[in-house]
């Protein structure tokens, strides 16, 4: 199906669950957190997406998608540590929010590349992951991430100020 292996189908299904959970968490509360059920679902399915992605070599050996998987796992670890307040002190809520949101952006990079270079069957919209149209879409999504992260930081800063727990950031 769509030129995918069994592992590729499983990987894609898990990544769709992760993306839906992440977008649901962002829509509900404006952030992803391991303190919510949908946040936990997002984090665990994102980690599983990365792990299953390491076994997919459609374009040769270890490549850019695998590097993105490693970066995503590291970013999840940073977000988790920040959520526990282990490393970043009073900046922890900010680091947690932005890091988890960044991983949502990371989901979209391969999702767009794989979708637009595979569909529609027999005549995909783009010829390769290096297509300038795809790079423009990735840049647009990164801009959306920056806007969303800015809004998250402003919201967090406002909630800390109103609680009297933050002097300046």
Secondary structure as GFF3:
##gff-version 3
##sequence-region A 1 169
A	DSSP	alpha_helix	6	29	.	.	.	ID=ss1
A	DSSP	alpha_helix	37	53	.	.	.	ID=ss2
A	DSSP	alpha_helix	64	83	.	.	.	ID=ss3
A	DSSP	three_ten_helix	89	91	.	.	.	ID=ss4
A	DSSP	alpha_helix	92	116	.	.	.	ID=ss5
A	DSSP	alpha_helix	132	163	.	.	.	ID=ss6
###
